[in-house]
Amino acid sequence: MRVIFQSGSVDVSEEKMEFDLQPDPRILPMLGEINLAQWQCIAELIDNAVDGFMATKRNKKLIAKVEPKIQINLPTSEVPNARVTIVDTGPGMSVDILEQAVRAGWSGNSPIDNLGLFGMGFNIATARLGSVTTVWTTREEDDEWHGLKVDFDKLREQRHFKTPHLTRPKGEPGTHGTEVTIERLKPDQRAWLSKPANQSRVRKELSRVYASMLRPEGVPISFELKVNRTRVLPLNHCVWDENRVVETARWGTVPAVIQVDRQLPKRRFCLTCWQWLTADEQSCPACESSDHVIGRKRHVHGWIGLQRYLSTSEYGIDFIRNGRKIETLNKDLFEWRTEDTIEREYPIDDPRNRGRFVGEIHLDHCRVHYTKDRFERTDPAWEEMVRIVRGEGPLRPEKAAEYGYAPSGSPLFRLFQAFRRSSPTNARVAGGWAKVLVVKDHERAEEMAKQFNKGIPEYQDDGKWWELVEEEDNKLLTKESGGSTRTGDEGDLAGFGGATDEESTVEEEDVGEATPPPPSRSSIPSLSREYLHERTGLRWDVQAFEVEPTDPGLGADDAPWRMIRQTSGEDILLLNPTHSIFQSATMTNLDALMCELTWSAVDILRNQPELPSFACVLADLRDRYAGTLKLDTATLKSQAEMRLAEIASAWTTHVDADDCASLFTEELSESTRDAIYKKMAARSVTNPQETITAGRFLEYAPRQTLLTFFIDHPELFFDGRCWDDTYSDLDFGSTAATDDAQSRLIRRYESLLIDAIWLAEQEPTDLEYAPREQLMRAVLALDLLTPIPEDESAGNE
């Protein structure tokens, strides 16, 4: 090759047969400046081991003697000789493959079937953690271990990449696997890795990312992972059983977990350029070659479902490539995207913006970012998956109609229609909590999920959550029937709560063998749990039961409740719900238990100095366990806004398009119409006229307009349209009497709407200074204004 340099009038030429483009040894340490979290560095090395396991599985060279295992050792103290080691029981590597495996930019992996992708993961991960890396490997048929050492400082000094081939004796014939040791750790990495809390953080991230392969029946393979001899268990989603279903009039039967399994036709793919070809292309448009073009399998599979608790952050869909989760708790599919806007569609019905939709979607054929933390959104496979899981168009039917989309029927669309709400549309009707599969006490549900994550056996299925749902609905059944919800399932309890006569004590008093067996008792799941008073460290393991007034456990003094300490340490709470004290508007079962626990704490600690007062203990316990009774101002304001929005759209079911247009143009003032148009524009409504003819204009109107509209047109809201109250068919045989009855009904709902509008238009900080009685009145107004469920309204047409 001739290269000519011209400088003024002087020509300089030089002959050179080839250029040596081998990178300078300084390039490897620079890879360590790429910002990967510590767990990501460890994961890169785990990926290499998993690729070895999967290669063995694909080649059907099953290793019978040793199960696929990976052992990670992190430093336990911040000392100069601290090291990180990763040991696996994989097939091992040949000498040639070992040499290539540590070479920057080399990858022997297919971009289709493996976790390793770019040939840089090993170098980035090891350089990020330390400056010296030693790799040892051996195959089952090898007589010794082969190794090499990458010392960045030494490489810089010698100015080349050559490093000796190391060997060591093989202690046990047939051994196979690979060991990676990273030494001379960077000071900041050494300090971080040696902290127990950070090691726990690494375990948690790995348990989440590799969850699908850490299970007994892993996909695509199962392996065992340990960090400092502690086994890493999969962090599974705490979802309702897939056999839990709800019946909807419009969308049919919707299960709590919906399976996704879509096999797509093969499509041509270039292994060199990592690029999909169109149906008409035989050669890759990038490299203009067909040598490395294959027909690649496309399979979108997994599930989406319903978590047993609500959370502001712990919800979303995990996207998985070849068993490793690339994105966790991703919420992109919950957004409706156009060229100009991104609009969140879930969660939008919860006052605290808490969600519960989760899932795991395997997308093996989509490209990922080199840091393995994001799928490439420009890959056609991503949009293909979105259409399969989410569908085209908005999730909200009214929004879909506005944009001209038909209901998609996709898995996420169905889940959204059945379970978008975090509370029943009418909490006064029995069965509402079961229909939405929500535990009313959200904090309790989330606390139980922690027991699920710890692997406590009795929390692995959804039984305890379902007990709480049934209990809440049974309260309403009791009120409707005037009877008791007790089933008698606990009627065989001898003594108290299942203990034997010898074990049972009543404040250290034996009830005696002659005591007749108690009447039927019904468990109270919402109160049965462990309670902790953090300031004193006292704990109670409470099992609560509703009992008859004649239950001998209550004693002879007609007590409304009694708590009995068992010799086993368990506390049995017997509670008579028919007692007059519970007819109060403010005394609940939970209040009774809180009083009993407080008295117990003060009694136990009565001889100790600096005893907290009864009032302080009660305040502490109520703050932790009585969250459902709190008047949270931000939540109340949000609930009021949601209730008014529901009312603004409920009346439209029975009104045709022409009437809706007339009501808009003839009943609303010009200034009100202008305000509605401005709100529509602010919320990116693309077809305002269609929104008007659908009757949805009140959703964009000032709240006082909703009140005025109701007063002017009450017939559009009663008689099963928005509320069940009879209006049009009222007939007292006298026009004056009928008019008076209708006016009273309108005034009653007018006052409720005024309370709801007041609550919606206040700021949470202002509501904190509002009289408690006024807040409670407004809360009751929201409850009384609950529209009838959409399915029931549709049945009245």
Secondary structure, 3 states (H helix, E strand, C coil): CEEEEEECCEEEEEECCCCCCCCCCCHHHHHCCCCCCHHHHHHHHHHHHHHHHHHHHHCCCCCCCCCCEEEEECCCCCCCCCCEEEEECCCCCCHHHHHHHCCCCCCCCCCCCCCCCCCCHHHHHHHHHEEEEEEEEECCCCCEEEEEEEEHHHHHHHCCCCCCCEEEECCCCCCCEEEEEEEEECHHHHHHHCCHHHHHHHHHHHHHHCHHHHCCCCCCCCCEEEECCEECCCCCCCECCCCCEEEECCCEEEECEEEEEEEEEEEEEECCCCEECCCCCCCCCCCCCCCCEEEEEEEEEEEEEEEEEEECCCCEEEEEECCEEEEEEECHHHEEECCCCEEECCCCCCCCCCEEEEEEEECCCCCECCCCCCECCCCHHHHHHHHHHCCCCCCCHHHHHHCCCCCCCCHHHHHHHHHCCCCCCCCCCCCHHHHHCCCCCHHHHHHHHHHHHCCCHHHCCCHHHHHHHHHHHHHHHHHHHCCCCCCCCCCCCCCCCCCCCCCCCCCCCCCCCCCCCCCCCEECCCCCEEEEECCCCEEEEEEEEECCCCCHHHCCCCCCEEEEECCCCEEEEEECCCCHHHHCCCCCHHHHHHHHHHHHHHHHCCCCCCCCCHHHHHHHHHHHHCHHHCCCHHHHHHHHHHHHHHHHHHHHHHCCHHHHHHHHHHHCCHHHHHHHHHHHHHCCCCCHHHHHHCCHHHHHCCHHHHHHHHHHCHHHCCCCCCCCCCCCCCCCCCHHHHHHHHHHHHHHHHHHHHHHHHHHHCCHHHHCCCCHHHHHHHHHHHHHCCCCCHHHHHCCC
